[in-house]
Amino acid sequence: MRFSLVVPTLNRQIEVEAFMQGLDRQTFRDFEVILVDQSRTDLFDEIVARYSHKWPVKHVRSDIRKPRHGCNLGARQAVGEIIAFPDDDCIYEPDTLERVDAYFRKTGNQGFITGAVLNLDGAPTAMGRWLKQSQPLNRSNIWTGLIEFNFFMPRDLFEQVGGFDENLGPGTSFGSCEGPDLALRLMSLGVNGYHDRSLLVRHMDKSSTVNGSRAYDYGTGMGYVLRKSHASMRTVLTFFIRPLGGALLSLLRRKSDQAAYYFRTLLGRLTGYFSREARQIARHTSQKNIS
């Protein structure tokens, strides 16, 4: 088996159906799907039965409603050489898996690869800033070069770093940056990463003025991982100054909703960075590196 695609989901039957339809258009067909069902219902039984006739589908049920717990749970059932964790509401382009397979055949199954995001209409996403050109990833550009649902790596490397940090992501106190955190831990082992602008996955756009609660949650995740990973002070200041500048500019333009979004993002990043948990994990990783 070449690919294992682990998909945590909660009550998103229509979205999972669209994801499966996207897989049915793939030009590369050697994959399995591990659907980690957190809905506590029989909502996905028919979808699993129907698509199991096309490719292997494992239906894993979980009572814990945390996506990254679901990813780690599903990964333990995986048998593919390459593993990925697509969102249940994303859609692969027809050549997505073919491109990833070609990359890993060229590298001898070394490193990891990520790519770009399109909205569901096929236009560039409005979800944040992203790298404009294909390039190797490093500890500075990883923050704008990687997104979790378009992120592929050898399964043995995923297992070697212990999978996702389950204290990150939706359902936790630090609601984002699970992907950069995982990638940075891979890099600490000397693993190379690459951002390929031609590797495309579609995902519904989120409003640039997403509700304040979510902006804050996303911010806490980034702040926590910046501290955990010992990001350079230049990188830290960049991600504090950007939302501050966005808030001030929005106020000048009399866009109060947008200003509130940026302020909540900044507050979240500061809260995550200076949290007790971030300080503790940063000390732990420092001691681990010294020893």
C-alpha positions as CSV (number, residue, x, y, z in Angstrom):
1,M,0.0,0.0,0.0
2,R,1.4,3.4,-1.0
3,F,-0.8,5.9,0.8
4,S,-2.8,5.9,4.0
5,L,-5.2,8.8,4.3
6,V,-6.5,9.4,7.8
7,V,-9.6,11.5,8.0
8,P,-11.1,12.4,11.4
9,T,-14.7,13.5,11.1
10,L,-17.7,14.6,13.2
11,N,-21.2,14.7,11.6
12,R,-20.0,15.8,8.2
13,Q,-21.7,13.3,5.9
14,I,-22.0,15.7,2.9
15,E,-18.3,16.8,3.2
16,V,-17.0,13.2,3.5
17,E,-19.0,12.2,0.4
18,A,-17.4,15.1,-1.5
19,F,-14.0,14.0,-0.3
20,M,-14.6,10.5,-1.4
21,Q,-15.8,11.6,-4.8
22,G,-12.5,13.5,-5.2
23,L,-10.6,10.4,-4.4
24,D,-12.6,8.5,-7.1
25,R,-11.1,11.0,-9.6
26,Q,-7.5,10.3,-8.6
27,T,-5.1,9.2,-11.4
28,F,-3.1,7.3,-8.7
29,R,-5.2,4.6,-7.0
30,D,-3.0,2.8,-4.5
31,F,-4.4,4.1,-1.2
32,E,-6.5,3.3,1.8
33,V,-8.8,5.6,3.7
34,I,-9.0,5.4,7.5
35,L,-12.2,7.3,8.5
36,V,-12.0,8.1,12.2
37,D,-15.7,8.6,13.1
38,Q,-16.3,10.8,16.2
39,S,-20.1,11.2,15.6
40,R,-21.3,8.3,17.8
41,T,-23.9,7.4,15.2
42,D,-24.3,5.2,12.1
43,L,-24.1,8.3,9.9
44,F,-21.1,7.1,7.8
45,D,-22.0,3.4,7.5
46,E,-23.5,3.6,4.0
47,I,-20.6,5.7,2.7
48,V,-18.0,3.3,4.1
49,A,-19.8,0.3,2.6
50,R,-20.2,1.9,-0.8
51,Y,-16.6,3.1,-1.2
52,S,-15.1,0.0,0.3
53,H,-15.9,-1.6,-3.0
54,K,-13.5,0.9,-4.7
55,W,-10.5,0.9,-2.3
56,P,-9.8,-0.2,1.3
57,V,-11.8,1.9,3.9
58,K,-11.3,1.3,7.6
59,H,-14.0,2.7,9.8
60,V,-12.6,3.6,13.2
61,R,-14.9,4.9,15.9
62,S,-13.8,7.2,18.7
63,D,-15.6,8.7,21.6
64,I,-12.9,11.4,22.0
65,R,-13.8,14.4,19.9
66,K,-10.4,15.9,19.2
67,P,-9.2,15.8,15.6
68,R,-5.5,15.2,16.4
69,H,-6.3,12.4,18.7
70,G,-8.3,11.0,15.8
71,C,-5.3,11.4,13.5
72,N,-3.0,9.5,15.9
73,L,-5.7,6.8,16.5
74,G,-6.2,6.3,12.8
75,A,-2.5,6.3,12.1
76,R,-2.1,3.2,14.3
77,Q,-4.3,1.4,11.8
78,A,-2.4,2.6,8.8
79,V,-0.3,0.3,6.5
80,G,0.7,2.7,3.7
81,E,4.3,3.9,3.1
82,I,3.1,7.5,2.9
83,I,0.7,9.0,5.4
84,A,-1.5,12.1,5.2
85,F,-4.3,13.7,7.2
86,P,-6.8,15.4,4.9
87,D,-9.6,17.4,6.5
88,D,-13.0,15.9,6.0
89,D,-14.1,19.0,4.1
90,C,-11.2,19.2,1.7
91,I,-11.1,17.8,-1.9
92,Y,-8.0,16.5,-3.6
93,E,-7.2,17.6,-7.2
94,P,-7.2,14.6,-9.6
95,D,-3.4,14.5,-9.7
96,T,-2.7,15.2,-6.0
97,L,-1.6,11.7,-5.1
98,E,0.2,11.2,-8.4
99,R,2.3,14.3,-7.7
100,V,3.1,13.2,-4.2
101,D,4.0,9.7,-5.3
102,A,6.4,11.2,-7.9
103,Y,8.1,13.4,-5.3
104,F,8.8,10.5,-2.9
105,R,10.0,8.2,-5.7
106,K,12.5,11.0,-6.6
107,T,13.6,11.4,-3.0
108,G,13.7,7.7,-2.1
109,N,10.8,8.2,0.4
110,Q,12.7,10.9,2.3
111,G,11.5,14.2,3.7
112,F,8.0,15.6,3.6
113,I,6.0,17.7,1.2
114,T,3.2,20.2,1.4
115,G,1.5,22.4,-1.1
116,A,-1.0,25.1,-1.9
117,V,-4.6,25.7,-1.1
118,L,-7.5,26.5,-3.5
119,N,-11.0,27.4,-2.5
120,L,-13.8,25.1,-3.7
121,D,-14.2,27.2,-6.9
122,G,-10.5,26.6,-7.8
123,A,-9.4,30.1,-7.0
124,P,-6.5,31.0,-4.6
125,T,-7.6,30.8,-1.0
126,A,-8.4,33.7,1.2
127,M,-7.2,31.8,4.3
128,G,-4.2,33.6,5.4
129,R,-0.8,34.3,3.8
130,W,1.0,31.5,2.0
131,L,4.3,31.1,0.1
132,K,4.0,32.3,-3.5
133,Q,6.7,30.0,-5.0
134,S,7.9,26.4,-4.6
135,Q,10.8,26.2,-2.2
136,P,12.5,24.2,0.5
137,L,11.0,24.7,4.0
138,N,12.9,26.0,7.0
139,R,12.1,27.1,10.5
140,S,11.1,30.6,9.3
141,N,8.9,29.9,6.3
142,I,7.2,26.8,7.7
143,W,4.6,29.1,9.2
144,T,3.4,30.3,5.8
145,G,4.4,27.2,3.8
146,L,2.5,24.3,5.4
147,I,-1.1,23.5,6.0
148,E,-2.2,20.3,7.8
149,F,-4.6,18.9,5.1
150,N,-2.0,19.1,2.4
151,F,0.9,17.5,4.2
152,F,2.5,14.2,3.3
153,M,5.3,12.2,4.9
154,P,6.6,8.7,5.3
155,R,4.7,6.9,7.9
156,D,7.8,5.7,9.7
157,L,8.9,9.3,10.2
158,F,5.5,10.2,11.6
159,E,5.8,7.4,14.1
160,Q,9.4,8.3,14.9
161,V,8.4,11.8,16.2
162,G,5.4,10.4,18.1
163,G,2.7,11.7,15.8
164,F,0.6,14.9,16.4
165,D,0.8,16.8,19.7
166,E,-2.8,16.1,20.9
167,N,-2.7,19.3,23.1
168,L,-3.0,21.3,19.8
169,G,-5.9,21.8,17.5
170,P,-9.7,22.1,17.7
171,G,-11.0,20.9,21.0
172,T,-7.9,22.0,23.0
173,S,-6.7,25.2,24.7
174,F,-4.3,25.8,21.7
175,G,-6.4,25.6,18.6
176,S,-4.0,25.6,15.7
177,C,-0.5,24.9,14.3
178,E,-0.5,21.2,14.7
179,G,1.1,20.9,11.3
180,P,4.0,23.3,11.8
181,D,4.6,21.7,15.2
182,L,4.9,18.3,13.6
183,A,7.0,19.6,10.8
184,L,9.4,21.4,13.1
185,R,9.9,18.2,15.1
186,L,10.7,16.3,11.9
187,M,13.2,19.1,11.0
188,S,14.8,18.6,14.3
189,L,15.7,15.1,13.2
190,G,17.3,16.4,10.1
191,V,14.3,15.8,7.8
192,N,13.9,18.1,4.8
193,G,10.6,19.6,3.8
194,Y,9.4,21.1,0.5
195,H,6.6,23.4,-0.5
196,D,5.3,22.6,-4.0
197,R,3.0,25.3,-5.3
198,S,1.6,22.9,-8.0
199,L,0.5,20.4,-5.3
200,L,-3.1,21.5,-4.8
201,V,-5.9,20.7,-2.4
202,R,-9.3,22.5,-2.3
203,H,-10.8,23.7,0.9
204,M,-13.7,26.0,1.7
205,D,-12.6,29.5,2.4
206,K,-12.9,30.9,5.9
207,S,-13.9,34.5,6.2
208,S,-11.0,36.9,6.9
209,T,-13.1,38.2,9.8
210,V,-13.8,34.7,11.2
211,N,-15.5,35.0,14.6
212,G,-13.4,36.4,17.4
213,S,-13.4,33.2,19.4
214,R,-11.9,31.2,16.6
215,A,-9.4,33.9,15.8
216,Y,-8.3,33.8,19.5
217,D,-8.1,30.0,19.5
218,Y,-6.0,29.9,16.3
219,G,-3.7,32.6,17.8
220,T,-3.1,30.6,21.0
221,G,-2.0,27.6,19.0
222,M,0.6,29.6,17.1
223,G,1.8,31.3,20.2
224,Y,2.2,28.0,22.0
225,V,4.2,26.4,19.1
226,L,6.4,29.5,18.6
227,R,7.5,29.1,22.2
228,K,7.6,25.3,22.2
229,S,9.8,25.2,19.1
230,H,12.2,28.0,20.3
231,A,11.4,30.1,17.3
232,S,13.8,33.0,16.7
233,M,12.9,36.3,18.2
234,R,12.6,37.7,14.7
235,T,10.0,35.1,13.8
236,V,8.1,35.7,17.0
237,L,8.0,39.5,16.6
238,T,6.9,39.1,13.0
239,F,3.8,37.2,14.1
240,F,3.0,39.6,16.8
241,I,3.5,42.7,14.7
242,R,1.5,41.6,11.7
243,P,-1.9,41.3,13.5
244,L,-1.2,44.5,15.4
245,G,-0.5,46.3,12.1
246,G,-3.6,44.8,10.6
247,A,-5.8,45.9,13.5
248,L,-4.5,49.5,13.4
249,L,-4.9,49.7,9.6
250,S,-8.4,48.3,9.8
251,L,-9.3,50.9,12.4
252,L,-8.0,53.7,10.1
253,R,-10.2,52.2,7.4
254,R,-13.1,52.1,9.8
255,K,-13.5,48.3,9.5
256,S,-14.2,47.5,13.1
257,D,-15.0,43.8,12.5
258,Q,-11.7,43.3,10.8
259,A,-9.9,45.2,13.5
260,A,-11.5,43.1,16.2
261,Y,-10.4,39.9,14.4
262,Y,-6.8,41.1,14.3
263,F,-6.8,42.1,17.9
264,R,-8.2,38.7,19.0
265,T,-5.5,37.0,16.9
266,L,-2.8,39.0,18.6
267,L,-4.3,38.4,22.0
268,G,-4.4,34.7,21.3
269,R,-0.8,34.6,20.1
270,L,0.4,36.5,23.2
271,T,-1.6,34.2,25.5
272,G,-0.3,31.0,23.9
273,Y,3.3,32.2,23.9
274,F,3.3,33.3,27.5
275,S,1.2,30.5,28.8
276,R,2.4,28.3,31.6
277,E,2.1,25.2,29.3
278,A,4.3,26.8,26.7
279,R,6.9,27.8,29.2
280,Q,7.0,24.3,30.6
281,I,7.3,22.5,27.3
282,A,10.0,24.9,26.1
283,R,12.0,24.2,29.2
284,H,11.5,20.5,28.7
285,T,12.6,20.5,25.1
286,S,15.7,22.6,26.0
287,Q,16.7,20.1,28.6
288,K,16.1,17.2,26.2
289,N,18.3,18.8,23.6
290,I,21.1,19.5,26.1
291,S,21.0,15.9,27.3
